[in-house]
Amino acid sequence: MGVVLDDRHKIIGKSNLESKEDISKKVSLVAKQTIFAMNKDKVIPTPENYKTYFESQMERRSSEDKSEIENLIVNEEITEVQHVATLEKDVQDAYLHIKNMAELIASSYNKLSRLYKLTKETSINPTSASLVKFQEHLESTLPILKKDLSRINGNYSQTANIIKDFSQKAIYDKKYGTHNKKYLLKVVESAINTNAQFDYPNTLIAVRIKPDIIDALHSSKDKELVRINLSKILYKRSRRSDVVAHYEDGIFMILLKHTDKKLAQITMKRIQDAVEDASFLVNGKEIDVKLDFGYAPIKKDDIKESVIMEALDSLG
């Protein structure tokens, strides 16, 4: 049985030291094979490139070896962590402004409650003294309420701006559990720049459920359910270095790094096989799902829009 990682990334190893050494040797072998493959392909061994080639070598290992090695690795996606940290700060700032608004509203409510109580007392006993007391309290309370209202408006505006900024920074499509279109365009542009510098093969593939299958489903809910199931398969079957994104209208795209046309075709075949092996149930009835694929090699002179359009135009 392989090494297991708990939620806090504490390694619960095998009790047998020999087993640990065996796993270490396996990891070392994969690492050597990774460097050899990168040198053979004349790929610069940057951390991102190394990760992609390491995963490629892992695919050649047995299921047992792969499981043991993957359980030993604690993945540290620095870019993702930094992005999450930025969004977390935005959430914390928004929470602080909302908390301030709640406190101001509570304070204003208490002031109005006291004013209401005084108004009620004055109406019961409308003497000159009570009227004077009411007027004095009103004159002292109104400026404070006006100031509180101004501060509430300020906190509301700041919160609205943070939420708007938060939305613009989001890189995930919450409906499908994939990256979103904005992030897809960003990584495609990055892949073009990488190709221009190093001439690495990168490929963008487009995937959708065949329109006639979608059209045969009468409710929007059923259509979305089938697409969500597809997105889960795409995500499960992708490498960690791949970028799976929902483009729009149920069309998904996958950026395959260090992948030429031949390898992309293998990936598309593997996805179709996975879909055929899966069960797509709609109202208790299983439906046969077929896919359309599009393909676009990323070239150094491309622009991101042309790559996207090429992948879309080749869908079928």
Secondary structure, 3 states (H helix, E strand, C coil): CCCEECCCCCEECCCCHHHHHHHHHHHHHHHHHHHHHHHHCCCCCCHHHHHHHHHHHHCCCCHHHHHHHHHHCCCCCHHHHHHHHHHHHHHHHHHHHHHHHHHHHHHHHHHHHHHHHHHHHHHHCCCHHHHHHHHHHHHHHHHHHHHHHHHHHHHHHHHHHHHHHHHHHCCEECCCCEECHHHHHHHHHHHHHHHHHHCCCEEEEEEEECHHHHHCCCCHHHHHHHHHHHHHHHHHHCCCCCEEEEEECCEEEEEECCCCHHHHHHHHHHHHHHHHHCCEEECCEEECCCEEEEEEEECCCCCHHHHHHHHHHCCC
